[in-house]
Amino acid sequence: VATPAIIPADTILAIGNKLMVNITCADKTAVVRYTTDGTQVSETSPIYKAPFEITGNSNVKAKAFLDGYLPGNQAKVKYNFIDKAKNGVKWSFYAGAFRNLPDFSKLKPVKTGEVYNFSLDKIDLPGGSYALQFNSNIQIEKPGKYTFYITSNDGSQLFINDKLVIDNGGEHGAKEVSNSINLTGGLHRIRADYFQAGGGKVLSVSYDSDEINKQPLPESLLFKSNH
């Protein structure tokens, strides 16, 4: 069965807004079932009948079912509602010819800005070589063991409370490295250092725990840093 399409795709909205979500499937006779809390879709999940409204953080998943056929692949889309005054990740851009991660304390940024996640997507970046440092605070809602993942091309490092948690340094293609750490509930400083030596560029940070499926850090849980 065809994989359903969830419309719109991943979206960040300001708190107080609302969004209509539509799900379509190329197989018109299939039954599309969905969830909005991130749980896996099963044959007992609610049936999609009409567009629905969301007003808070949602992880929508959908799958099509048709008698006599294997279910389609599960589609998934995340909607994060953020407070523009409080949520954010500060980035600092450093020009130079880098072949490894520099000592950022000895460098002066050429420009700075804010995005809502540890990502290169919303930053106007040049070709060639440069380095970036991202600073924020992550809200940990339940104390426990968390595994963090950083994927980058070229090298990167992830720090939590100013301690190195993951070293993914050096020149390389897109590569994911992970490590686990015990965290108390509350806000924790989180920083990603990144450099690009030229060519393809990738940076993303995800996490999981016993209660959280692996996912990119939620924008709604990243709060602006004074660093």
N, C-alpha and C positions, 0 to 999 in steps of 0.2 A: 504494500500500500504506500502511496506517496507520503512524503514527510509534510506535515502541516506547516504553514507559514504564519508566524505571529507578527502582527503589525500594530504599532511601529516596532522597529528593532530596539536594541538596548538604548535607554534614554535616561538622562538626568533631569529632574524637575525640581523647581523650587517648592519648599513646603507651602502648603495652602492651595496648590494647583491640583487639578485632577486630569485624568487621561482615560480616553476610551480605547479599549484593546479589542482588536478584531483578529479572528483566526480563520484562515481559509485552507482548503485542501483541494488538490487537483482531482482527486477521486471523489466525485460528488455523492456517490452512494455510501461512502465510508462514514462511520460514526467517529467523530472527533471528541476525545476526552481530554480534560486538562486539570491542572492544579495551579495554585497561585502562591503556595508557601514553600516551593522548592522541592517538595517530595516527588518521587518518581510517579509517573502516570501508569495506572493499571486499568484493568477492565471494570473496576468498580469506581473509578474516578468520575466526577461529574461530567455530563455530556454538554459540549458546547452547542448552544442554540442561537445566541445573539451576542453582539458586542457588549462588553461589560466595562464598568468604570472602576478605576483604582485611584485611591487617594493617599496611599502610603507605600513603603518599600514592598516590592513584590518580585518574586522569582517565578515567572509563568512558564509552565512546561505543557506541551501538547503532543498527543500521539493519535494516529488514525487506526481504526480497527474495521475489518471487513470479513464477514464469514467466508471461510475457505482460503483466506490469504494470511500470510504472516503480517503482524502489525508493522506499521512504518517506523522509521527512525523517530526518536523523540526530539522535538524542537524545543529550544529554551531561550528565554529573553529575560533580562533583568531591568527593573525600573527602580531607580534610587531617587528618593526625595531628600534634598539637601537644604541646609540653611546657608545661604550665600555669605552671611555675615560671620559664620563660625566655621563651616567646613572648608577644607582646602589643603593643598600641598604646595609649599613654596619651592620654587626651583631657582637655581643659580647656574648661569652658563659661563664656561671658561674656554677662551680661545687658546689654541696651541696645537703642536704636533705631538700627540700622545701615543705611546706604545704600551702603556700600562696605566693603572690608576695613579694619579698624582697625589701629593700631600696637599690637600685643599687648603689647609691652614696657611700655606705659604703663597697662595694665589689670590688674585683679586678678580671677582666676577665681572664680566663685560656687561651682562644684563641679568635681570631677575624678573620673576613673574609668579603667577599662581595658576594651578590647575586643580582638578578634583581627584586625581589619582596618580599613582606612580606609573606614568606612561609618557611616551614621546608624541602621541597622536595630536595633541592640541598645542604643540610648541613649534614655532616656525624655525626650523633648523637648517643650517647650511650643509653643503656636501663636505667631504673631507673629514678632518680630525678635530675633535673638541671633547670637552668633559662637562658633565652635569652633576649637580648635587641636589637631591630632593629631601626636604624636611617636613615632617608633620607629627601629629600625635594620634595614636590609634586607641580607640575606646575598646577595652576588653570587658565584655559584659559578665562573664563568669570566669572565676579563677580556674586554672588548669594547665594542661600541656597543649601547646599550639605548635603546629608545624608550618613553617614559612617556606616559600618557594620563590626564587628569583630567576627569571629567564632573561638572558641578554646576549647581544651581539654588538660590540665586543664585550669587554669585561665589566664586572659590577661587584659590589659588596653591599650587604644589608646589616645595619646596626639597629639594635633595640636598646634603649636606655644607654646609648653611647658605647655599647659593647658589641664587638663584631660577632654576628650570628652566622652569616653565610659569606664565604669567599668564593666568588665566581670570576676571579680576575684573569688577566692575560688576554691576548688576542685570540679570538675564536668565533666560529659561527654561532647561531642561536643555540644556547645550551642552558638547561635548567639544573639548578643545584638547590638542595633543601637541607633544613636542619630544624630540630625541635627545641623548644624552650618553655619552661614553666613561667607563667605570668599570673600576677594577682589581678583582681578586678580593678577597673579604673583606667585612667589615661597613661599611656607609655610613649616616650619619645621613639620615633622611628625614622630612619634615614637610609636613603639609597644613594650610593656613589656609582657613577657610570662614566665610561669613556668610549669614544668611537674613534677607530683608527682609519676609517674610510670603508666604503662598501655598504653592505646591508646594515640596517639599524633596527634593534629590537630591545625593548625593556618592558617587563611586566612583573608584578609582585602579587602572589596569591597566598592563601593560608587555609588550614583546616584544623579541626579538632575532633574529639569524640562526638560532638553534637553539631558540627558545621561541616558540610560537604566542601571539598576543595573548590575555591572560588577566588576571583580577584578581590582584593581588599575593598569592602563596600565604601563608596564615597561618603555615605551618611555617617560612617564611624571614623572618618579621618578629619581631624580638627587642626586648624591653623597653628603653626609653631612660631615662636618668637625668635627661633634660631636664624 
